[in-house]
Amino acid sequence: MNKTDVLIIGAGPTGLFCAHQLGIIGLSCEIVDNLDKAGGQCIELYPDKPIYDIPAIPECTGEELTNNLLQQIKPFNVKFHLNERVEKLKKVENRWHVKTTGNQEFDVASIVIAGGVGSFEPRKFPLKECEKFEGKSLFYSIKDKSIFKDKTISIFGGGDSALDWAIELSNTSKVNLIHRRDGFSGAESSVQKVKELNNQGKLNLYTKYQIASLTGNEKIDSVSIKHDEGEVKEFKTDYVLGFFGLIMQLGPILDWGLDINKKTVEVNTENFETNINGIFAIGDICSYPGKLKLILSGFHEGALAARGCFKYAKPDEKLRFEFTTTSKAAQERLGVKK
Amino acid sequence: MAKVTYNSHDHKTHTIDIQNGLSVMEGAVQNDIPGIDADCGGGMACATCHVYVNEEWLDKLPTKEDGEEDMLDMAYEPKQNSRLSCQLIISDELDGLVVNIPSKQA
């Protein structure tokens, strides 16, 4: 059991900055995130794209913003639990017990949900028959590439994951790469490489095709693809891989008894507490009149939610408002006091 | 102002007036038309406001930016007449636009 003052759900910019604000006022926290790294949408959706509306930072990328936030919370030694999704919530006297998919358990005074638009899950094929093969001969991510050696692999998608795996697996497998249009969203150098390999006969590229059907019993035998103009091709394949990026799903939080409206959690604007005492929501996941889904709004919400957490973590103490510029206590916590 | 008709996959029809400058996505969300999720809020970062545009309207719409085409790769069952409704900004010229909402957004 991990015992700490506050559990933050979501390691996006809002969750990270909330950890900073908790640290400044002397509360401890740990962060859970379903992805394998911190940064949330900034890292998953636009690591290289510029952001222009972070106060006092004229321009930065999602990755730079994340790295700066991680740097900023370094003094507080925040513990991260990545690749974990929160699942069960239980009230035990005046504390909360939270359990994750990986059986991590937390005992906390309060919870801050900074979950964006939910946890990221892979987008799947629209075909019903894909489900029965999933995890056996159909995958949306690769854990062990050795199983593909000397097999026929059909990869769908046009982003970096699809291109990178097509290139990599073409060394040891027979690869078909299928994409719905001629253009690709992946890196131009990878697109060139794929076209080169196609010309050399080292992989087969099919553009303007999409999946039409799969056949097989225990495992996939063959896949059919359909051209924009209607022509259908069928070929034998051992494995099918789909790389269509990630979608965001609210998941088990939906069952926690929170007031939810259009996939967002309703909060007050005084301290961003939800309808359940001790559970706060900040960032894209919260809603209130006038809500803007901007990173800067999430920072504000995190600062207030952190102060809202104080009375649950330290019910006998009074929180005084202080500036980091002049507060000895805050500077000690930051490790900068001379 | 333009009248926009949204056909759902289960044959329900909603027709609403949308002010110039708002997007087809915002028109749907503000009028509680189901089937357009718009998870990212109109940032061209999620493909959950995907619609199919009636053929006769395709040429009259603003052309797709690269980013929109890239995001449509991620949409559920994209077709040649697929658009992200957050990128369709209403003007008088779009009066009478008809869009069809896919059976799922993700």
Interface residues (C-beta under 8 A of the other chain):
Chain A: Q41 L45 Y46 V117 G118 R123 P126 G157 G158 G159 H179 R180 R181 G183 S185 Q210 D228 F244 G245 I247 M248 Q249 K262 K263 D284 K293
Chain B: V29 D37 D39 C40 G41 A45 C46 T48 D66 E69 D70 D73 M74 Y76 E77 P78 Q80 K104 A106
